[in-house]
């Protein structure tokens, strides 16, 4: 799950170098990722059960809502509002999966919220009410995605992700026909390949492995470290040193996620 969050975090850096409309990026990225998943699965088991289809739809909605949120509100608002998901995941996990969050989970929720607030303190605010609502909705669908994936812990949840990428690619390509045509260049093609193969292709495989072994709420908590890596990628690629707030907030989040993971393992 840590590897999943690590690779998810490269999205911002590579999306910035692609001069395409966001739906073309999302569609192409998902199309490439679906090929990666098919190569890995070879013979996907598409039995179209409720959890399999529901997880696919939830993930597709999350990806499209997050793209829309980034266009209608600030990036900081979009990230922060999406990562309200662990709280809802904890509630749904207890009700649906009978995986009740422990005291360490509730403690980690509070500590990571503080860390996120510090990280984005100087960038919060602005945007539009509609954009903020879309970002919040992406957090809701994100939490349902974890729940429906966890429901398949005794099966093969990777097919759900495959379905989600087919849905995303189809919808986004259809919308792209009514938007400016992408300008193809070696840089944009290389970036979209990296996004499709590594950022959501390989991570799909890693996530499907992780969700079978850790609870939905633990997986969602670990995913919170994704935005912590963003300043690191910007520093490596562009030489922009992360702010003091980013270092302090990121450190708090990593410490909280590491702590709750260790406690959960020791408890078992």
Buried (B, 14 or more C-beta within 10 A) or exposed (E): BBBBBBBBBBBBBBBEBBBBBBBBBBBBBBBBBBEBBEEBBEEBEBEEBEBBBBBBBBBBBBBBBBBBBBEBBBBBBBBBBBBBBBBBBBBBBBEBBEBEBBEBBBBBBEBBBBBBBBBBBEBBEEBEEEBBBBBBBBBBBBBBBBBBBBBBBEBBBBBBBBBBBBBBBBBBBEBBEEEEEBEEEEEBEEBBBBBBBBBBBBBBBBBBBBBBEBBBBBBBBBBBBBBBBBBBBBEEEEEEEBBEBBBBBBBBBBBBBBBBBEBBEEEE
